[in-house]
Amino acid sequence: MGNKPFTRFRVLQTLIANGKITLGGYRKNKIYGLLNCGSGKRMKTENRVFFTNQQEAIAAGYRPCGNCMPEQYKQWKQTNGTI
Protein backbone atom coordinates (compact mmCIF):
# COMPACT_ATOMS: atom_id res chain seq x y z
CA MET A 1 0.00 0.00 0.00
CA GLY A 2 2.97 2.28 0.34
CA ASN A 3 5.30 3.33 3.10
CA LYS A 4 4.15 6.92 3.42
CA PRO A 5 0.99 7.62 5.46
CA PHE A 6 -0.56 9.77 2.72
CA THR A 7 0.02 7.10 0.06
CA ARG A 8 -1.48 4.42 2.30
CA PHE A 9 -4.47 6.67 3.04
CA ARG A 10 -5.14 7.28 -0.67
CA VAL A 11 -4.93 3.57 -1.51
CA LEU A 12 -7.28 2.69 1.38
CA GLN A 13 -9.70 5.43 0.31
CA THR A 14 -9.84 3.98 -3.20
CA LEU A 15 -10.33 0.40 -1.98
CA ILE A 16 -13.12 1.49 0.38
CA ALA A 17 -14.82 3.55 -2.35
CA ASN A 18 -14.69 0.55 -4.71
CA GLY A 19 -16.18 -1.76 -2.06
CA LYS A 20 -13.05 -3.92 -1.81
CA ILE A 21 -12.68 -3.08 1.90
CA THR A 22 -15.80 -3.16 4.07
CA LEU A 23 -14.49 -3.97 7.55
CA GLY A 24 -11.61 -2.91 9.75
CA GLY A 25 -9.86 -4.86 12.45
CA TYR A 26 -7.68 -4.43 15.51
CA ARG A 27 -4.58 -6.58 15.11
CA LYS A 28 -3.68 -6.89 18.82
CA ASN A 29 -7.02 -8.29 20.07
CA LYS A 30 -8.17 -9.78 16.76
CA ILE A 31 -11.46 -7.86 16.65
CA TYR A 32 -13.17 -6.70 13.45
CA GLY A 33 -15.96 -4.21 12.93
CA LEU A 34 -17.54 -1.57 10.73
CA LEU A 35 -15.33 1.14 9.29
CA ASN A 36 -17.34 3.86 11.07
CA CYS A 37 -17.13 2.24 14.54
CA GLY A 38 -16.07 4.64 17.28
CA SER A 39 -13.89 2.00 18.91
CA GLY A 40 -12.02 1.37 15.68
CA LYS A 41 -11.41 5.04 15.03
CA ARG A 42 -9.46 5.35 18.31
CA MET A 43 -6.86 2.69 17.52
CA LYS A 44 -3.39 3.45 16.25
CA THR A 45 -2.95 3.08 12.51
CA GLU A 46 -0.19 0.49 12.89
CA ASN A 47 -2.67 -1.82 14.67
CA ARG A 48 -5.30 -1.65 11.91
CA VAL A 49 -6.05 -4.38 9.41
CA PHE A 50 -8.73 -4.43 6.73
CA PHE A 51 -11.05 -7.09 5.34
CA THR A 52 -13.27 -7.48 2.31
CA ASN A 53 -16.02 -9.27 4.24
CA GLN A 54 -16.88 -11.10 7.47
CA GLN A 55 -15.81 -14.48 6.10
CA GLU A 56 -12.31 -13.16 5.48
CA ALA A 57 -12.10 -11.69 8.99
CA ILE A 58 -13.36 -14.90 10.62
CA ALA A 59 -10.95 -17.01 8.54
CA ALA A 60 -8.11 -14.82 9.85
CA GLY A 61 -9.20 -15.60 13.43
CA TYR A 62 -10.92 -12.31 14.25
CA ARG A 63 -14.14 -11.90 16.25
CA PRO A 64 -16.93 -9.32 15.76
CA CYS A 65 -16.87 -6.02 17.67
CA GLY A 66 -19.41 -5.88 20.49
CA ASN A 67 -19.85 -2.14 19.98
CA CYS A 68 -20.78 -1.83 16.29
CA MET A 69 -21.83 -5.43 15.56
CA PRO A 70 -23.80 -6.47 18.67
CA GLU A 71 -25.84 -9.23 17.01
CA GLN A 72 -22.82 -10.86 15.37
CA TYR A 73 -20.88 -10.55 18.63
CA LYS A 74 -23.72 -12.15 20.60
CA GLN A 75 -23.83 -15.05 18.14
CA TRP A 76 -20.03 -15.41 18.26
CA LYS A 77 -20.09 -15.42 22.07
CA GLN A 78 -22.74 -18.14 22.18
CA THR A 79 -20.75 -20.42 19.89
CA ASN A 80 -17.26 -19.63 21.22
CA GLY A 81 -17.82 -19.15 24.93
CA THR A 82 -16.74 -16.16 26.93
CA ILE A 83 -13.72 -14.01 26.23
SULBELGI-V368837 format. One record per pair of residues at least 12 apart in sequence whose C-alpha atoms are under 7 Angstrom apart, sorted by the first residue. I is the first residue (numbers start at 1). GAP is how many residues later the second one is. D is the distance in Angstrom with one decimal. If there is no record, write none. Layout:
i	gap	d
I	GAP	D
I	GAP	D
This chain:
i	gap	d
20	32	5.5
21	29	6.4
21	30	5.5
21	31	4.5
22	13	6.8
22	29	6.3
22	30	5.3
22	31	6.1
23	12	5.5
23	27	5.8
23	28	5.1
23	29	6.4
23	30	6.4
24	24	6.8
24	25	5.8
24	26	4.4
24	27	6.1
25	23	5.6
25	24	4.9
25	25	5.8
26	21	5.7
26	22	5.1
26	23	6.3
27	20	5.2
27	21	5.9
27	22	6.3
28	19	6.6
30	31	6.8
30	32	4.5
30	33	6.4
31	31	5.1
31	32	4.9
31	33	5.7
31	34	5.8
32	25	6.8
32	30	6.1
32	31	6.0
32	32	5.1
32	33	5.7
33	31	5.9
33	32	5.2
33	35	6.3
33	36	6.5
34	34	6.4
37	31	5.7
